[in-house]
Each structure stands twice: as C-alpha cells, then as structure tokens.
Amino acid sequence: MRTRTGFDPDNNLWDFIAAELRRHRLERDLSLAAVGDIIERDRSLVARVESGDTKLQAAHAIKIDSTWELGGFFRRLVNFAKAGHDVEWFKKHLDLESRSSELRIWALGWVPGLFQTEGYIRAMFEAAGVEDAEEGIKSRLKRQECLLRKPRPRVWVILDQGVIEQPVGSTTIMREQIAHLVEMAKLPHITIRLVPRSAGAHPGRDGSFKIMTADNSDTVYAAAHGGGRLVQDATDIASYRVWYDLIGDVALPKDESLNVLIKMMERFS
C-alpha cells in the first residue's frame, strides 16, 4: 500500500495511528470500504488516513473504537496527537495556502503575511532579532504570488484595528503598508474589513487564525508564538468557522473599513 513520503510511525504519532488503523483492519480481514461504512465515509478517505495523507478525525476514532470494542484506543491516540506539536505544520500550511481556492484570515497582531510589504517584513524581522533576514523576506514576498494566480483565490481578511494603529518600523513603512492594504482591498477577489476597538470583547481576542479551502476541504492554521498549529479535525474546523462569522458580526462593512484604512494612511503621512 502506498504511504506518503516521509511516513514514519516510529517517530510521528499521526503516522503511528495510520499504521495501527491498517493493522487492526487487516487483522479483522476488512476492506477499506467496510471501515468507510463504520465511519460513514467512502473508502478513499480511509485509504488517505492509512497512507498518512489525512489525519483520523476524533469522531471517526470514536466510531471505530465502539465497533471494534477497543476501549477508546484510537480516541486516546487522536487526542494525544492533537495536543502535540508537529514541526511540519508551518510547511504544510504554506502548501495549502498556495493552493487554496478560498482564504478566510483573522489577524489580531500583525498584518497577515500575504499582505505585508518588504519594509514591514524587514521591520518585523529586525524587531525579532533575526540575523541574515534577506532570505526570509524573499520567501515571504514569494508567497504573495498566490493572490494573483489564475484562477484567483477568493480572500476575506478581517483585521483588528490595532494592527494598523501599532507602528511597525518607521512612519514611511506604515504608510506604505497601509497603502498596500488599500490597493489590495480594491481588488474584486479580496475583501478587507476592520474590527474597531469599540467592538470590545469577541472570540477573535484569543488569537489569529486562517481557514484555507483547498481540494474542496477546509484546514485551519492557528497562529502561535514559536510556531502555529494545523487543525484538520472537522469538528474543530466547524468551531473556527463559527468564530470567524462571529468576528465578522462585529467588523465594519467593507466600504467603511476602506475609509478607515485611508484615514490611517494619512495619519502616518
């Protein structure tokens, strides 16, 4: 059976789960389709889980444990795997970002990477004490090409007002950065909205995240200091979609947000 490149059940808990699923299935002399019937999905999903291309979802683990009377074996493994950190998450996120047909971005602290100017990126890296940052700057600017590829992705961005008020670098850098946001917001496939400070408490205060739709399925990248987290469990993703909508409920309309951006750009003049 084909497994993904780098499949390593000895050192990767998700790969161990995939290998164990295949072992238990074969011990019971079951087909992929039979396991698909248990979790109420088709055989192709089971094949992707066993190959390591897709992670086993918590809801599916519970159904398998119940049917095979495993006493919560797969549920526990999935919970442990979800709680851990995978150094490959950021790399996988970049691949999904580049291929997404839709992107929904909530930014609490920084201008999202896909919309940062060279000067803004350099100021960020300098503040973080990054040495020899030029390669990182080039890489981040290269990422932004996905916004203008064909077919164009549909992008919705919601920014906390503090993102455009907090100076990053010089006033010139901030003026250029906000001017870039204004120009991007005028593109037909990109919507940029602001959550004003007057909105008060809302679900977005917990942190930035991005919902990426690629290959007709959603994945979330939740930002965190020192490395973010990739979320692929359907139940968790549904929660992020609800949070995104709730943040949108307190955001300014598109045209009003654009006017605020223009006024803020003038403030940094």
N, C-alpha and C positions, 0 to 999 in steps of 0.2 A: 504493500500500500504506500502511496506517495505521502511523504511528510514535507513540511515546509523547510526551506534552507535554514540550518542552524537549530533544528529541532533537538532538544536536549533535556529529556525527562529527569536526568540525574541532577541538573542544576537549575531547572526552571520549573516552578510549581505548576504553572498552566500546562506545560508540556507533559508533566507527570500525570495531571488529570486526564489529558487526552489519551495517554498511553494506557492508563487504568480503565478508561471507558472502553477502549478497544479490547483490552484483556477480558474484562467482565462480559462484554458482548460475545466474544468468541467462545468463552467458557460455557455460555448458555446456548451456543450454536444459533445465534440470532443474526438476521440480516440487518443492514443499515436501515432499511425501510421499517423493520419491526421496531427498532429503537425510535425511529421517527414517529411511529404510531403512539408510543408511550408518551412522548413529549408533545404530540400533536403538531409535528412539523414534518417536512419531507426528508427523504434520505440524504439529499445533498447537504443539508445543514449538519447532520450527524457526521457525514464524511469530512466536512470542513473542520468540525471540532476535533475529530480524531487525527487529522493531519496537522493540527496546530494553527490552522489559518483563522479559526474563530474560537472564541472562549466559550466554555459551557456556562449558560446562564443559571442563576440561582434557582429560578422557578423550575427549570428543566432538571436540575440536580435533585430537587425535592421529589419530583415525579419518578425519577429513576430509582432513588433510594426506596421509595414506597413500594414500587412494583417489584423490585428485586430483593426487598427486605434487607437492606444494608445498614439500617440503624443510623441513617444520617451521614454516611461515609462521604458521599460526593458533596452534600451540602456543606459539611465542615471544610472540606478541601477548597471549595469555591470561596467560602468566607475568608479563609486564611490567605488565599491568593489575592483577593480583592483588597485586603488590608495591607499587603506588601507593596514595595516599590520596584518597578521594572525600569532599568536604565535605558531600555529601548523605547519607552513610551514617547519621548520627545521626537525621536526619529520617525516612529510610526505616525505620529501626529502630523509631521511635515509632509509625509507622503499623502495622507488623507486630505490635508489642506490643499495640496496642489491639484488633486483630482476632484474635489468637491463640486457638485452642481449647485449647492446652496450652503451658505455660511451664515450663522447667527452668532454674533460676537457681543459679549458684555465685558466692558473694560472699566475697572474700578480705579486702578492706579496709574497706568501708563497708556499712551496712545498705542493701539494694537500694532503688532509688528508689521502687518501687511500695509499699514498706512504711515509708517514712520519715515521721515526724511533722513538723509545721510547725516546732517548736522545733529538731529535729535538722537539718532543711534549712537553717534560718537560721544555725545554728552552723557548718555546713559552709561556707556562703557567706561568712560573716564571716572564717573561717579562711583562705579563699582570697582575701580582699580584694575580693570582688565588691561593686561600688557599685550602689546602687539595685536591690537584690535582690528586691524585693517581687513583681515580675512573674514572675521565675523561680520563686519559691516557689509562687505561684498556679498556674503552669503544671505544676509537678511534682505538686502535690496533685490537679490536674485529671486527670492521667494515671492516678491510682489508681482512678478510677471504673470502669475496665475490669475490675477484680477483682470487682465486684459487679453487672456487667451480666448480662442473661439472653440466651442460656444462659450459665451461669457457666463461666469457663475453669478447667481443671484445672491447678493450680500446685504444683510441687515446688521447694522452696528448701533449699539447703544453705549454711550459714554457717560460716565459720571462727570458732572460739571467740574469737579476738582481736577480732572485730567487736563483740561485746557486752561485752568487757572494757575496751577502749580508750575512755576518756571522750571524748565529743564534746559540748562545751558543759558546762553545769552538771550536778550530780548529779540535779537535778529533771528536766532534759531527758532524761538517760539512763534514769531510772526510767520516765518517760512513754513513751520509745521502746521499752523492753523490754516494758512492759505492753501496748503496742500489738501487738508481735510475739506475745505470749502470746494475746491475743484473736484475732488472725488465725489462729494455729495451731490454734485450736479450731474453726474453720470446716470443714465437711466437704469442701470442694473445695480446701483448702490444706494442704500438709504442710510443716513447717519442721523441719529436722534440723541438728545441730551436729557439726562435726569437732573433736574435742578436741585440745588441744595434744599429748597423749600419742601421737597418730597419727603424729607425726614427718613424714618426707618422703613426699609423694604428688604426683600430677600436678597438683593444683589450686594448688600453690605458684607456678605460672607466671603466674597472673592470673585475674581474674574473667571469666565469660562467661555468656551466656544463650542457650538453644536455644528458638526460637519456632516453633510449629507453626501455620501459617495457610494456608488454602486447600489443605489436605492435603499440604503440603510444608514442610520444615524450613529455617530460616535461623538462623545464629548471629551474635550480636553479641558481639564480644570487646572488653572494655574496655581502654583505654589512656590514659595521661596526654596531655591535649591533644586527645583525640578517638579514639573507638574504631574498630573495623574490622568491616564487614559481610561475612560469609562465606556464599557461596551455592553453592560447588562441592560436589558430592555426596560426593566422596572426603574432602574436608576436614571436612565436616559429620559424616561417619561417625566420624572420629577424635575429634571433640568429644563425640559420644555415648558412645564408649568411655571417654574421660576422665571424663565425668560419672558413669558407672557405677562407675569405679574410685574416685572421690572418695566415692561413696555407700557403697562397701565399707568405708571407714574411719570413716564417720559414725556417730554414736549413733542408736539407734532413736528413733522419733517420740516415744513417751511419756517416755523418758529425757531426750531433748532438751528437752521441755517443762518437766520438773522442773528442769533446769539453768537455763533461762530464768527460772523463778520465783525460784530461789535468787539469781540475779544481780540481779534486780529488787529483791529485799530488801536486797542488798548496797549498792545505791545509795539506800536509804531514809535 
